[in-house]
């Protein structure tokens, strides 16, 4: 019986190791010894004081401000996020956030994520349409593209 138990334990360990080796890694970008792991990007009607999304949506009215919340794993002391808003391929606006300024004053942090926020305020009503999108760049490399639409 002992020999059979060892065989099962070894087989279970092998299967576990193979499954973890084949698992898809989280999307990351390496930054001088630190990794930026984006947990999520959410378009929303508003952001709270911690830049977390309030009322996530991909549909906005012509006079709405479009908000974007970026959830980053942990607290980083380096890295650059750039958010760009487009209509079709025409750049409407862009902003850059240096992550070294986000955690200033934090002495010790365990298990906390960082949230970054972007917004686009209309100077005049947005035309109704589907060609809008938000592009996120991490350290200058394109991370993702998030479409939204303006409805009546």
N, C-alpha and C positions, 0 to 999 in steps of 0.2 A: 504494500500500500504506500509506503513512504516514497518509493521510486516513482510511482504513478503521480503522486502529489507534486513532486519536484518537476516532473515533465509538464504538468498543467501550469505551475507557477512560472516556469521558464517560457512556456508558450504564451501565457498572458502578458508577461513582460515584453516579449518580442512584438506582439500585436500592439501593445500600448506605445512602444517606441516607434514602430512603423507608422501608426496613426498620427503621432505628434510630428514626425518627420515630414509627412505628406500634407499636414494642415496648412491652409493658406495663411500667410503671415498678415498682420495688420498693416494697413497702408502707413508707411513711415518715410521720413526724409531725414537723413543723417546730418547732424550739425555738430561738428567739432567735439565728438565724444558724447553728445546728447542726441536723443532721437525725438523728433517731433511726431507724435502719433495723433492724428486727427480722428476723434471718435465720432464726429458728426457735424454736418453743416445744415442749418435749418433756416429757411426763410419764414418770416413771421410778421404779424401786424404790429408788434412792439417787442421791446426787450425789458427785462427787469433790471434792478440796480447791479446785478452780477453779470449782465449781458446774456442771460438765458432767455430763450424764446418764449413769448407770450402769444397764444393763438397762432400756432404754425399754419402757414398758408402758402399756396403758390398762385393765388388769384387776388388781385388788388384792384382797387378803384382808381380812376384817373387822378384823384387828389391825394391818395394815400402816400405816406412815407413807407418805403420798403426797408425792412430790417432783416439783417442776417446775423445769426449766432453761430460761432465756430467753437466747438467743444474740443479742447486739447487735453490729452492725458497728462496729468501731473502739473508741476510748476517748473517751467523752464527758465533759464537765465540767459538764453541766447536764441536767436532765430528771427526771421522776418516773415510776416504774413502780408500779402497784398490782396486786396479785394477790388475787383473791377466790375462795373455794371455796364451792360451793353444793350442796345436795341439792334437786332440783327447783328451785323458786324461793326457797327459804329459805337465807339467808346463814349459813354455818357459821363462817367466819373470813376475815379480810382482813389484808393487810400492805402497807406502802408502803415503797419504796426510793428514796432520793434519789441519783441517779447522780453528783452532785457529790462524794459521799463515797467512791464506788467507786474512782476513779482518784487519790485523794489520795496524794501521795508519788511519783507517776509523773512523772519529769522529761521523758522522751522515749520515745515508743512508735511503732513503725512496723508497720502491717499486723496488729496484734493485735486480736482481738475481745474484747468484754467479756461475761462470763456472769453472770447474776443467778439466784439460787435462792430458791424458795419451798417451804415444806413444811407439811403438815397432819398433826399427831400426834393419834391418837384418845385421848380420855379414857375411852372405853368402845368396844367393838367397833362398827364401822360396820354398819348393816343391809344385808343383801344386796340389790342392786338396780342399776338402770341410770340413775337420775335424777341422777347426780352430774356436775358440771362445774366447770372452772376458768376464770375470766374474767380476761383481761389488759387493763388500761387503761394507756395511754401519755399522760402529761400530762393525765389526767382524761378522755380520750376512749377509748371502747371500741375495743380493737384486735382481739380475737378471743375465741372461746369454745371450750374443749377438753373434750369429754365423756370420762368414764371410768366404769367400773362396779366394783362390789364383788361378788366371787364367793365360793362356798364351796370 
